[in-house]
Amino acid sequence: MTLADAERFRSSRRVLGVDPGLTRCGLGIVEGAPGRALSLVQVGVARTPPEADVGARLLALEEQIEAWLTAHRPDAVAVERVFSQRNVRTVMGTAQAGAVAIVCAARRGLPVALHTPSEVKAAVTGNGRADKPQVTAMVVRLLRLTDPPRPADAADALALAICHLWRGGAHSRLEAAVTSAAVTRARTTIGRRQ
């Protein structure tokens, strides 16, 4: 880690949001911290041809996600948690694409968080039942963009990154505090036994 990386880490975090999909996988990098202005780093969509073999499509997604991780060096990755849909084939492709993103992050030792769609909507709009246009409008506003990211997968990826920046950090600090308290209790108990 360079000195510049350490300074960026102290002042803000960079998160890659992934809206998984086999044909279109939204990717968005946002930098910021709770209580501070957010900045768009990059937004786009990883695409694979629907007629290609599923293995080739997953490899293509992996290559594109790896390129984003190399180019933008995020501190964490936030992936949309797959929820039940009527179309099993769509669910499978979404789950597979999400798993590729998780493996790419894990290979680099990056923390990965899974956020449900309603959690993302609540974090970005204040309403867990907000529709896509409401989420997109808030992403545009929060990142001070002139135009909405297109397609919707790109806006959703940015919303995931924003959700993680605002909620993921608090969740991580809470987990660390609980772990620290448990270690302290264990040490105290062991000390009393000796």
Backbone as ProteinMPNN parsed JSONL, in Angstrom:
{"seq_chain_A": "MTLADAERFRSSRRVLGVDPGLTRCGLGIVEGAPGRALSLVQVGVARTPPEADVGARLLALEEQIEAWLTAHRPDAVAVERVFSQRNVRTVMGTAQAGAVAIVCAARRGLPVALHTPSEVKAAVTGNGRADKPQVTAMVVRLLRLTDPPRPADAADALALAICHLWRGGAHSRLEAAVTSAAVTRARTTIGRRQ", "coords_chain_A": {"N_chain_A": [[0.853, -1.176, 0.0], [0.631, 2.133, -0.926], [1.655, 5.427, 0.213], [-0.186, 7.314, -0.666], [-2.405, 5.666, -1.091], [-2.909, 4.895, 1.555], [-3.634, 7.331, 2.705], [-5.966, 7.918, 1.229], [-7.533, 5.81, 2.091], [-7.908, 6.429, 4.801], [-9.386, 8.8, 4.664], [-11.549, 8.347, 2.918], [-13.542, 5.8, 1.317], [-13.411, 3.438, -1.334], [-15.675, 1.857, -3.344], [-16.695, -0.92, -5.249], [-19.617, -1.44, -6.846], [-21.765, -4.06, -7.786], [-24.159, -5.033, -9.985], [-25.431, -7.888, -10.605], [-25.608, -9.809, -13.607], [-26.022, -11.948, -16.385], [-26.095, -11.287, -19.095], [-26.005, -8.471, -19.051], [-24.026, -6.896, -16.789], [-24.022, -4.71, -14.295], [-21.621, -2.281, -13.344], [-20.148, -0.206, -10.976], [-18.18, 2.326, -9.586], [-17.772, 4.03, -6.636], [-16.623, 6.654, -4.571], [-16.227, 7.659, -1.231], [-17.533, 8.611, 2.029], [-19.455, 8.088, 5.023], [-21.425, 10.934, 5.712], [-19.942, 12.582, 4.115], [-19.389, 14.093, 0.891], [-20.156, 12.203, -2.021], [-18.339, 10.62, -4.694], [-18.326, 9.905, -8.123], [-16.447, 7.436, -9.62], [-16.183, 5.599, -11.739], [-18.411, 4.18, -14.133], [-20.244, 1.569, -15.686], [-21.038, -1.191, -17.891], [-20.624, -4.632, -17.943], [-20.702, -6.802, -20.59], [-22.063, -9.757, -22.125], [-22.468, -12.033, -24.846], [-25.695, -13.323, -25.465], [-26.019, -15.664, -26.927], [-23.748, -17.157, -26.576], [-21.844, -19.821, -25.027], [-22.448, -20.756, -21.623], [-20.229, -21.068, -19.915], [-18.182, -19.689, -21.31], [-19.296, -17.16, -21.197], [-19.253, -16.597, -18.447], [-16.492, -16.605, -17.999], [-15.806, -14.38, -19.569], [-17.109, -12.351, -18.13], [-15.638, -12.538, -15.765], [-13.087, -11.69, -16.644], [-13.645, -9.03, -17.342], [-14.506, -7.934, -14.887], [-12.215, -8.354, -13.33], [-10.495, -6.626, -14.707], [-11.638, -4.153, -14.038], [-11.217, -4.181, -11.256], [-8.423, -4.13, -11.157], [-7.86, -1.703, -12.474], [-9.185, 0.246, -10.899], [-8.9, -0.276, -8.191], [-10.614, -0.869, -5.748], [-11.713, -0.621, -2.27], [-13.55, -2.317, -1.251], [-16.175, -4.62, -2.217], [-19.477, -4.569, -3.304], [-22.251, -6.53, -3.756], [-25.317, -7.246, -5.36], [-27.693, -9.07, -3.595], [-29.044, -12.094, -4.611], [-32.431, -12.54, -5.254], [-35.556, -14.287, -5.041], [-37.017, -15.035, -8.113], [-39.472, -15.412, -10.701], [-38.572, -16.564, -13.054], [-36.521, -19.107, -13.4], [-34.225, -19.535, -14.911], [-33.248, -16.941, -15.285], [-32.662, -16.284, -12.626], [-30.623, -18.131, -12.106], [-28.562, -17.28, -13.896], [-28.119, -14.708, -12.87], [-27.275, -15.306, -10.265], [-24.952, -16.783, -10.852], [-23.373, -14.825, -12.124], [-23.087, -13.02, -10.009], [-21.633, -14.63, -8.267], [-19.223, -14.854, -9.653], [-18.227, -12.228, -9.423], [-17.867, -12.142, -6.651], [-15.905, -14.124, -6.282], [-13.778, -12.978, -7.722], [-13.242, -10.721, -6.127], [-12.62, -11.987, -3.679], [-10.319, -13.379, -4.361], [-8.494, -11.336, -4.373], [-8.473, -10.616, -1.775], [-10.341, -8.78, -0.95], [-12.957, -7.3, 0.97], [-16.314, -8.469, 0.782], [-19.67, -7.584, 0.401], [-23.082, -8.447, 0.585], [-26.029, -7.07, -0.535], [-29.511, -6.637, -0.217], [-32.089, -5.903, -2.651], [-34.14, -4.27, -1.509], [-32.831, -3.214, 0.712], [-30.865, -1.663, -0.512], [-32.468, 0.187, -1.889], [-33.705, 1.447, 0.303], [-31.478, 2.598, 1.559], [-30.577, 4.434, -0.353], [-32.813, 5.956, -1.164], [-34.461, 6.178, 1.033], [-36.701, 4.725, 1.123], [-37.649, 1.481, 1.11], [-39.2, 0.339, -0.829], [-38.978, 1.732, -3.146], [-39.19, 2.655, -6.621], [-37.422, 1.846, -9.729], [-36.96, 4.292, -11.262], [-36.991, 6.206, -9.164], [-34.789, 5.419, -7.595], [-32.722, 5.746, -9.463], [-32.933, 8.523, -9.892], [-32.141, 9.497, -7.376], [-29.516, 8.524, -7.273], [-28.367, 10.033, -9.323], [-28.644, 12.556, -8.186], [-27.197, 12.322, -5.719], [-24.623, 11.786, -6.628], [-24.141, 13.976, -8.096], [-24.576, 14.098, -10.917], [-24.98, 14.9, -14.39], [-26.557, 13.541, -16.19], [-28.635, 10.612, -16.103], [-27.194, 7.417, -15.337], [-26.872, 4.956, -17.878], [-27.295, 1.637, -19.088], [-30.103, 0.791, -16.881], [-28.9, -1.08, -15.212], [-26.372, -0.076, -14.703], [-26.901, 2.204, -13.14], [-28.032, 0.887, -10.954], [-25.802, -0.51, -10.0], [-24.231, 1.607, -9.077], [-25.911, 2.495, -7.041], [-25.742, 0.309, -5.313], [-23.048, 0.519, -4.507], [-23.139, 2.992, -3.182], [-24.958, 2.372, -1.131], [-23.406, 0.509, 0.282], [-21.239, 2.099, 1.1], [-22.524, 3.823, 2.869], [-23.904, 2.131, 4.639], [-22.462, -0.244, 4.944], [-19.994, 0.336, 6.19], [-20.746, 1.066, 8.788], [-21.883, -1.323, 9.592], [-19.653, -3.003, 9.5], [-18.053, -1.798, 11.501], [-19.675, -2.276, 13.718], [-19.661, -5.098, 13.81], [-16.91, -5.449, 14.348], [-16.745, -4.235, 16.866], [-18.372, -5.952, 18.391], [-16.921, -8.331, 18.169], [-14.522, -7.526, 19.421], [-15.469, -7.025, 22.012], [-16.235, -9.613, 22.736], [-13.754, -10.92, 22.736], [-12.479, -9.521, 24.793], [-14.145, -10.228, 26.965], [-13.645, -12.988, 26.999], [-10.902, -13.03, 27.628], [-10.984, -11.852, 30.128], [-12.463, -13.756, 31.533], [-10.732, -15.966, 31.362], [-8.545, -14.903, 32.741], [-9.608, -14.714, 35.342], [-9.807, -17.368, 36.041], [-7.244, -18.195, 36.38]], "CA_chain_A": [[0.0, 0.0, 0.0], [1.412, 3.355, -1.011], [1.246, 6.492, 1.126], [-1.419, 7.894, -1.234], [-3.487, 4.716, -0.796], [-3.206, 4.969, 2.987], [-4.353, 8.591, 2.939], [-7.309, 7.763, 0.676], [-8.245, 4.864, 2.948], [-8.297, 7.13, 6.022], [-10.364, 9.858, 4.421], [-12.726, 7.837, 2.238], [-13.465, 4.422, 0.843], [-13.788, 3.236, -2.732], [-16.451, 0.614, -3.407], [-17.219, -1.396, -6.527], [-20.952, -2.015, -6.783], [-22.004, -5.002, -8.881], [-25.533, -5.47, -10.216], [-25.085, -9.054, -11.418], [-26.421, -10.282, -14.713], [-25.184, -12.696, -17.316], [-26.032, -10.525, -20.342], [-25.536, -7.134, -18.651], [-23.63, -6.847, -15.381], [-23.712, -3.323, -13.978], [-20.429, -2.043, -12.524], [-20.031, 1.2, -10.632], [-17.231, 2.622, -8.515], [-18.056, 5.279, -5.934], [-15.716, 6.934, -3.468], [-16.832, 8.548, -0.254], [-17.628, 8.173, 3.419], [-20.68, 8.633, 5.632], [-21.333, 12.339, 6.081], [-19.12, 13.312, 3.144], [-19.875, 14.031, -0.486], [-19.773, 11.023, -2.782], [-17.766, 10.903, -6.014], [-18.335, 8.858, -9.129], [-15.129, 7.134, -10.169], [-16.414, 4.993, -13.052], [-19.644, 3.403, -14.239], [-20.349, 0.887, -16.974], [-21.715, -2.479, -17.921], [-19.915, -5.758, -18.557], [-21.689, -7.49, -21.436], [-21.706, -11.022, -22.76], [-23.479, -12.373, -25.854], [-26.638, -14.342, -24.982], [-25.919, -16.924, -27.682], [-22.501, -17.842, -26.207], [-21.871, -20.856, -23.988], [-22.45, -20.147, -20.284], [-18.851, -21.039, -19.405], [-17.482, -18.587, -21.979], [-19.868, -15.899, -20.696], [-18.746, -16.378, -17.087], [-15.087, -16.219, -18.135], [-15.775, -13.006, -20.071], [-17.445, -11.493, -16.985], [-14.494, -12.526, -14.853], [-12.035, -10.849, -17.221], [-14.053, -7.628, -17.262], [-14.5, -7.525, -13.471], [-10.801, -8.28, -12.945], [-9.936, -5.396, -15.276], [-12.125, -3.042, -13.202], [-10.528, -4.238, -9.961], [-7.043, -3.699, -11.385], [-7.815, -0.294, -12.863], [-9.756, 1.187, -9.936], [-8.436, -0.651, -6.853], [-11.575, -0.566, -4.682], [-11.457, -1.133, -0.926], [-14.571, -3.332, -0.972], [-17.082, -4.932, -3.32], [-20.867, -4.766, -2.867], [-22.968, -7.275, -4.79], [-26.735, -7.403, -5.045], [-28.082, -10.415, -3.173], [-30.05, -12.662, -5.507], [-33.702, -12.829, -4.618], [-36.383, -15.2, -5.818], [-37.747, -14.541, -9.276], [-40.264, -16.476, -11.321], [-37.809, -17.183, -14.116], [-35.384, -19.815, -12.798], [-33.055, -19.334, -15.757], [-32.733, -15.61, -14.957], [-32.074, -16.367, -11.283], [-29.354, -18.858, -12.216], [-27.573, -16.4, -14.518], [-27.816, -13.629, -11.93], [-26.48, -15.897, -9.176], [-23.635, -17.133, -11.379], [-22.623, -13.575, -12.34], [-22.741, -12.524, -8.679], [-20.57, -15.484, -7.732], [-17.976, -14.475, -10.334], [-17.753, -10.992, -8.786], [-17.425, -12.491, -5.292], [-14.631, -14.846, -6.406], [-12.744, -12.007, -8.13], [-12.898, -9.926, -4.941], [-11.987, -12.871, -2.695], [-8.973, -13.677, -4.858], [-7.657, -10.185, -4.028], [-8.592, -10.353, -0.349], [-11.237, -7.642, -0.72], [-14.212, -7.641, 1.635], [-17.496, -8.501, -0.071], [-20.948, -7.483, 1.104], [-24.273, -8.692, -0.222], [-27.126, -6.198, -0.122], [-30.778, -6.937, -0.884], [-32.624, -4.75, -3.378], [-34.873, -3.349, -0.628], [-31.827, -2.539, 1.534], [-30.249, -0.643, -1.364], [-33.483, 1.231, -2.104], [-33.877, 2.189, 1.558], [-30.269, 3.387, 1.812], [-30.413, 5.501, -1.332], [-33.999, 6.822, -1.278], [-35.209, 6.245, 2.285], [-37.892, 3.897, 0.96], [-37.28, 0.148, 0.644], [-40.062, -0.068, -1.947], [-38.833, 2.718, -4.231], [-39.064, 2.055, -7.949], [-36.135, 2.119, -10.39], [-36.748, 5.717, -11.556], [-36.668, 6.928, -7.924], [-33.416, 5.072, -7.237], [-31.853, 6.408, -10.437], [-32.96, 9.972, -9.62], [-31.316, 9.767, -6.188], [-28.115, 8.29, -7.652], [-27.969, 11.231, -10.072], [-28.549, 13.677, -7.231], [-26.128, 12.089, -4.75], [-23.322, 11.834, -7.295], [-24.099, 15.24, -8.821], [-24.424, 13.78, -12.337], [-25.852, 15.678, -15.269], [-27.472, 12.601, -16.84], [-28.709, 9.312, -15.42], [-26.399, 6.34, -15.935], [-27.627, 4.021, -18.7], [-28.665, 1.258, -18.777], [-30.485, 0.766, -15.462], [-27.939, -1.918, -14.471], [-25.274, 0.793, -14.281], [-27.408, 2.994, -12.011], [-28.188, -0.031, -9.824], [-24.467, -0.791, -9.466], [-23.84, 2.778, -8.288], [-26.738, 2.477, -5.825], [-25.143, -0.701, -4.432], [-21.821, 1.083, -3.934], [-23.559, 4.025, -2.224], [-25.513, 1.651, 0.02], [-22.315, -0.075, 1.075], [-20.485, 3.182, 1.736], [-23.304, 4.386, 3.962], [-24.336, 1.119, 5.607], [-21.452, -1.279, 5.131], [-18.989, 0.766, 7.16], [-21.343, 0.97, 10.131], [-22.033, -2.751, 9.883], [-18.313, -3.531, 9.786], [-17.63, -1.295, 12.811], [-20.47, -2.988, 14.715], [-19.097, -6.446, 13.919], [-15.606, -5.335, 15.009], [-16.992, -3.948, 18.284], [-18.889, -7.177, 19.004], [-15.783, -9.255, 18.259], [-13.625, -7.001, 20.443], [-16.099, -7.261, 23.319], [-16.173, -11.051, 23.012], [-12.359, -11.231, 23.066], [-12.239, -8.945, 26.127], [-14.834, -11.104, 27.93], [-12.927, -14.26, 27.076], [-9.644, -12.791, 28.351], [-11.348, -11.608, 31.53], [-12.847, -15.049, 32.105], [-9.504, -16.773, 31.497], [-7.76, -14.275, 33.818], [-10.213, -15.056, 36.631], [-9.586, -18.798, 36.298], [-5.833, -18.455, 36.675]], "C_chain_A": [[0.891, 1.23, 0.0], [0.905, 4.37, 0.012], [-0.06, 7.135, 0.647], [-2.618, 6.985, -0.961], [-3.893, 4.799, 0.667], [-3.991, 6.232, 3.319], [-5.788, 8.505, 2.427], [-8.143, 6.861, 1.566], [-8.738, 5.557, 4.224], [-9.437, 8.104, 5.775], [-11.632, 9.361, 3.741], [-12.489, 6.4, 1.799], [-13.921, 4.381, -0.604], [-14.45, 1.869, -2.831], [-16.876, 0.326, -4.842], [-18.583, -2.007, -6.26], [-21.171, -2.88, -8.002], [-23.477, -5.382, -8.895], [-25.431, -6.659, -11.165], [-26.128, -9.395, -12.483], [-25.51, -10.957, -15.704], [-25.046, -11.964, -18.65], [-25.489, -9.126, -20.096], [-25.27, -7.158, -17.155], [-23.198, -5.414, -15.084], [-22.514, -3.22, -13.05], [-20.333, -0.548, -12.243], [-19.098, 1.399, -9.456], [-17.569, 3.999, -7.951], [-17.059, 5.415, -4.794], [-16.404, 7.898, -2.515], [-16.788, 7.959, 1.14], [-18.924, 8.731, 3.978], [-20.469, 10.084, 6.065], [-20.496, 13.193, 5.142], [-19.73, 13.167, 1.759], [-19.331, 12.786, -1.178], [-19.223, 11.443, -4.137], [-17.873, 9.679, -6.9], [-16.909, 8.675, -9.633], [-15.299, 6.586, -11.583], [-17.738, 4.239, -13.012], [-19.688, 2.774, -15.623], [-21.077, -0.432, -16.827], [-20.798, -3.489, -18.59], [-20.96, -6.554, -19.333], [-21.135, -8.806, -21.955], [-22.812, -11.362, -23.76], [-24.389, -13.509, -25.376], [-26.509, -15.685, -25.691], [-24.67, -17.731, -27.319], [-22.751, -18.887, -25.12], [-21.743, -20.208, -22.609], [-21.041, -20.071, -19.692], [-18.048, -19.893, -19.997], [-17.991, -17.243, -21.466], [-19.337, -15.583, -19.3], [-17.272, -15.982, -17.113], [-14.955, -14.776, -18.628], [-16.122, -12.02, -18.955], [-16.273, -11.396, -16.028], [-13.398, -11.605, -15.37], [-12.381, -9.373, -17.091], [-14.04, -7.121, -15.818], [-13.067, -7.404, -12.97], [-10.159, -7.001, -13.48], [-10.375, -4.173, -14.461], [-11.4, -3.02, -11.863], [-9.087, -3.758, -10.083], [-6.971, -2.198, -11.642], [-8.216, 0.653, -11.73], [-9.441, 0.889, -8.473], [-9.416, -0.284, -5.728], [-11.142, -1.169, -3.348], [-12.417, -2.257, -0.555], [-15.434, -3.525, -2.213], [-18.463, -5.207, -2.725], [-21.642, -5.381, -4.024], [-24.427, -7.389, -4.381], [-27.019, -8.871, -4.718], [-29.195, -10.893, -4.097], [-31.303, -12.967, -4.709], [-34.539, -13.68, -5.559], [-37.111, -14.471, -6.945], [-38.509, -15.711, -9.871], [-39.466, -17.244, -12.36], [-36.525, -17.801, -13.539], [-34.108, -19.58, -13.605], [-32.41, -17.972, -15.474], [-32.044, -15.615, -13.6], [-30.716, -17.053, -11.347], [-28.266, -17.971, -12.814], [-27.146, -15.282, -13.59], [-26.93, -14.147, -10.803], [-25.069, -16.235, -9.651], [-22.772, -15.876, -11.58], [-22.199, -12.973, -11.0], [-21.597, -13.315, -8.071], [-19.22, -15.164, -8.374], [-17.384, -13.221, -9.681], [-17.197, -11.28, -7.393], [-16.069, -13.195, -5.339], [-13.501, -13.89, -6.796], [-12.286, -11.174, -6.933], [-12.141, -10.772, -3.921], [-10.543, -13.194, -3.093], [-7.998, -12.564, -4.483], [-7.712, -9.846, -2.539], [-9.478, -9.159, -0.024], [-12.49, -8.101, 0.027], [-15.379, -7.533, 0.658], [-18.73, -8.417, 0.81], [-22.063, -7.752, 0.114], [-25.392, -7.833, 0.335], [-28.378, -6.558, -0.903], [-31.254, -5.703, -1.645], [-33.36, -3.767, -2.46], [-33.923, -2.597, 0.306], [-31.166, -1.4, 0.749], [-31.221, 0.516, -1.575], [-33.654, 2.087, -0.859], [-32.671, 3.09, 1.829], [-30.195, 4.607, 0.901], [-31.592, 6.474, -1.349], [-34.724, 7.034, 0.043], [-36.457, 5.403, 2.25], [-37.488, 2.554, 0.352], [-38.122, -0.374, -0.498], [-39.996, 0.91, -3.123], [-38.721, 1.993, -5.571], [-37.74, 2.479, -8.59], [-35.935, 3.594, -10.739], [-36.405, 6.546, -10.308], [-35.228, 6.671, -7.505], [-32.441, 5.793, -8.171], [-31.79, 7.916, -10.179], [-32.095, 10.317, -8.414], [-29.835, 9.532, -6.468], [-27.584, 9.516, -8.394], [-27.739, 12.392, -9.115], [-27.346, 13.518, -6.292], [-24.733, 12.205, -5.37], [-23.147, 13.095, -8.143], [-23.813, 15.028, -10.314], [-25.349, 14.666, -13.167], [-26.895, 14.794, -15.94], [-27.506, 11.293, -16.06], [-27.829, 8.281, -16.117], [-27.308, 5.392, -16.712], [-26.759, 2.828, -19.012], [-28.91, 1.233, -17.265], [-29.511, -0.061, -14.619], [-26.777, -1.078, -13.941], [-25.69, 1.642, -13.081], [-27.567, 2.125, -10.77], [-26.845, -0.363, -9.184], [-23.971, 0.381, -8.616], [-24.629, 2.832, -6.983], [-26.203, 1.454, -4.825], [-23.887, -0.159, -3.747], [-22.16, 2.142, -2.887], [-24.108, 3.375, -0.961], [-24.397, 1.112, 0.899], [-21.493, 0.998, 1.774], [-21.22, 3.706, 2.964], [-23.666, 3.374, 5.023], [-23.268, 0.1, 5.934], [-20.415, -0.925, 6.169], [-19.507, 0.652, 8.574], [-21.485, -0.486, 10.537], [-20.684, -3.36, 10.25], [-17.82, -3.082, 11.16], [-18.39, -2.004, 13.928], [-19.938, -4.403, 14.918], [-17.757, -6.42, 14.651], [-15.782, -5.081, 16.503], [-17.494, -5.189, 19.006], [-17.754, -8.187, 19.183], [-14.817, -8.817, 19.356], [-14.177, -7.245, 21.846], [-16.027, -8.735, 23.702], [-14.758, -11.469, 23.412], [-12.038, -10.727, 24.469], [-12.89, -9.806, 27.202], [-14.098, -12.425, 28.11], [-11.629, -14.102, 27.863], [-9.91, -12.582, 29.837], [-11.698, -12.914, 32.215], [-11.638, -15.927, 32.324], [-8.65, -16.228, 32.638], [-8.3, -14.624, 35.185], [-9.938, -16.501, 37.012], [-8.148, -19.068, 36.73], [-5.456, -18.056, 38.059]], "O_chain_A": [[1.796, 1.353, 0.826], [-0.158, 4.183, 0.604], [-0.931, 7.461, 1.454], [-3.707, 7.46, -0.64], [-5.082, 4.777, 0.987], [-4.915, 6.195, 4.131], [-6.718, 8.956, 3.095], [-9.329, 7.117, 1.776], [-9.855, 5.304, 4.677], [-10.351, 8.215, 6.591], [-12.703, 9.92, 3.977], [-11.384, 5.869, 1.901], [-14.728, 5.205, -1.036], [-13.867, 0.853, -2.452], [-17.352, 1.21, -5.554], [-18.691, -2.988, -5.524], [-20.815, -2.5, -9.117], [-23.984, -5.976, -7.944], [-25.353, -6.481, -12.38], [-27.336, -9.281, -12.277], [-24.348, -10.577, -15.847], [-23.985, -12.016, -19.272], [-24.625, -8.646, -20.831], [-26.171, -7.408, -16.355], [-22.155, -4.957, -15.551], [-22.399, -3.976, -12.085], [-20.426, 0.272, -13.156], [-19.216, 0.711, -8.442], [-17.641, 4.991, -8.677], [-16.698, 4.437, -4.139], [-17.079, 8.836, -2.94], [-16.113, 6.964, 1.403], [-19.442, 9.729, 3.476], [-19.469, 10.418, 6.7], [-20.359, 14.398, 5.352], [-20.49, 12.236, 1.493], [-18.195, 12.374, -0.947], [-19.591, 12.492, -4.667], [-17.556, 8.564, -6.488], [-16.247, 9.637, -10.023], [-14.642, 7.048, -12.515], [-18.133, 3.721, -11.967], [-19.233, 3.363, -16.604], [-21.649, -0.741, -15.782], [-20.26, -3.237, -19.668], [-21.991, -6.934, -18.777], [-19.937, -8.959, -22.191], [-23.972, -11.014, -23.538], [-23.898, -14.546, -24.929], [-26.85, -16.725, -25.126], [-24.554, -18.888, -27.725], [-23.745, -18.83, -24.396], [-21.016, -19.228, -22.445], [-20.707, -19.088, -19.03], [-17.319, -19.203, -19.283], [-17.216, -16.298, -21.316], [-19.008, -14.434, -19.003], [-16.846, -15.124, -16.341], [-14.091, -14.036, -18.158], [-15.495, -10.966, -18.846], [-15.946, -10.315, -15.537], [-12.84, -10.819, -14.605], [-11.519, -8.556, -16.768], [-13.607, -5.998, -15.561], [-12.738, -6.454, -12.259], [-9.368, -6.364, -12.784], [-9.578, -3.265, -14.223], [-11.011, -1.954, -11.387], [-8.589, -3.056, -9.204], [-6.116, -1.507, -11.087], [-7.654, 1.741, -11.607], [-9.693, 1.726, -7.606], [-9.086, 0.52, -4.857], [-10.327, -2.09, -3.294], [-12.138, -3.052, 0.341], [-15.425, -2.706, -3.132], [-18.602, -5.973, -1.771], [-21.686, -4.831, -5.125], [-24.74, -7.602, -3.21], [-26.64, -9.778, -5.457], [-30.169, -10.177, -4.334], [-31.249, -13.57, -3.637], [-34.242, -13.77, -6.75], [-37.733, -13.429, -6.739], [-38.217, -16.868, -9.571], [-39.663, -18.447, -12.53], [-35.568, -17.09, -13.232], [-33.028, -19.442, -13.031], [-31.186, -17.856, -15.428], [-30.976, -15.026, -13.436], [-29.763, -16.604, -10.71], [-27.156, -17.921, -12.285], [-25.966, -14.938, -13.52], [-25.95, -13.502, -10.431], [-24.098, -15.999, -8.931], [-21.588, -15.871, -11.246], [-21.081, -12.473, -10.868], [-20.703, -12.751, -7.441], [-18.189, -15.201, -7.703], [-16.183, -13.162, -9.419], [-16.171, -10.721, -7.004], [-15.186, -12.901, -4.533], [-12.396, -13.981, -6.262], [-11.09, -10.948, -6.747], [-11.137, -10.327, -3.364], [-9.66, -13.27, -2.239], [-6.809, -12.818, -4.295], [-7.07, -8.895, -2.094], [-9.377, -8.588, 1.062], [-13.023, -9.174, -0.256], [-15.428, -6.631, -0.179], [-18.825, -9.093, 1.834], [-21.999, -7.341, -1.045], [-25.671, -7.863, 1.534], [-28.318, -6.764, -2.115], [-30.864, -4.582, -1.318], [-33.215, -2.555, -2.618], [-34.193, -1.448, 0.655], [-30.94, -0.314, 1.283], [-30.845, 1.682, -1.456], [-33.739, 3.311, -0.95], [-32.834, 4.224, 2.281], [-29.796, 5.688, 1.335], [-31.401, 7.677, -1.528], [-35.518, 7.966, 0.169], [-37.203, 5.357, 3.229], [-37.035, 2.5, -0.792], [-37.807, -1.413, -1.08], [-40.869, 0.903, -3.991], [-38.225, 0.869, -5.645], [-37.033, 3.345, -8.075], [-34.839, 4.115, -10.533], [-35.615, 7.486, -10.39], [-34.522, 7.597, -7.104], [-31.457, 6.379, -7.72], [-30.716, 8.514, -10.24], [-31.39, 11.326, -8.429], [-28.987, 10.261, -5.955], [-26.477, 9.981, -8.121], [-26.752, 13.119, -9.229], [-26.575, 14.457, -6.093], [-23.789, 12.661, -4.725], [-22.134, 13.261, -8.822], [-22.942, 15.675, -10.896], [-26.384, 15.122, -12.681], [-28.0, 15.252, -16.229], [-26.519, 10.913, -15.43], [-27.73, 8.271, -17.344], [-28.399, 5.064, -16.248], [-25.553, 3.0, -19.189], [-28.041, 1.603, -16.476], [-29.32, 0.227, -13.437], [-26.261, -1.341, -12.855], [-24.931, 1.785, -12.123], [-27.273, 2.567, -9.659], [-26.754, -0.485, -7.963], [-23.365, 0.177, -7.564], [-24.078, 3.175, -5.937], [-26.209, 1.706, -3.62], [-23.692, -0.358, -2.548], [-21.54, 2.185, -1.824], [-23.765, 3.779, 0.15], [-24.443, 1.244, 2.122], [-21.094, 0.82, 2.925], [-20.598, 3.999, 3.984], [-23.731, 3.72, 6.203], [-23.174, -0.369, 7.068], [-19.994, -1.781, 6.948], [-18.793, 0.194, 9.466], [-21.236, -0.843, 11.688], [-20.585, -4.138, 11.198], [-17.24, -3.874, 11.903], [-17.814, -2.302, 14.974], [-19.78, -4.858, 16.052], [-17.497, -7.283, 15.49], [-15.053, -5.646, 17.319], [-17.076, -5.449, 20.134], [-17.644, -8.822, 20.232], [-14.344, -9.646, 20.133], [-13.439, -7.627, 22.754], [-15.786, -9.066, 24.863], [-14.583, -12.279, 24.322], [-11.395, -11.43, 25.249], [-12.275, -10.089, 28.231], [-13.946, -12.918, 29.228], [-11.295, -14.96, 28.68], [-9.167, -13.065, 30.691], [-11.281, -13.157, 33.347], [-11.523, -16.571, 33.367], [-8.091, -17.001, 33.417], [-7.517, -14.815, 36.116], [-9.846, -16.819, 38.198], [-7.877, -20.077, 37.382], [-4.301, -18.214, 38.453]]}, "name": "protein", "num_of_chains": 1, "seq": "MTLADAERFRSSRRVLGVDPGLTRCGLGIVEGAPGRALSLVQVGVARTPPEADVGARLLALEEQIEAWLTAHRPDAVAVERVFSQRNVRTVMGTAQAGAVAIVCAARRGLPVALHTPSEVKAAVTGNGRADKPQVTAMVVRLLRLTDPPRPADAADALALAICHLWRGGAHSRLEAAVTSAAVTRARTTIGRRQ"}
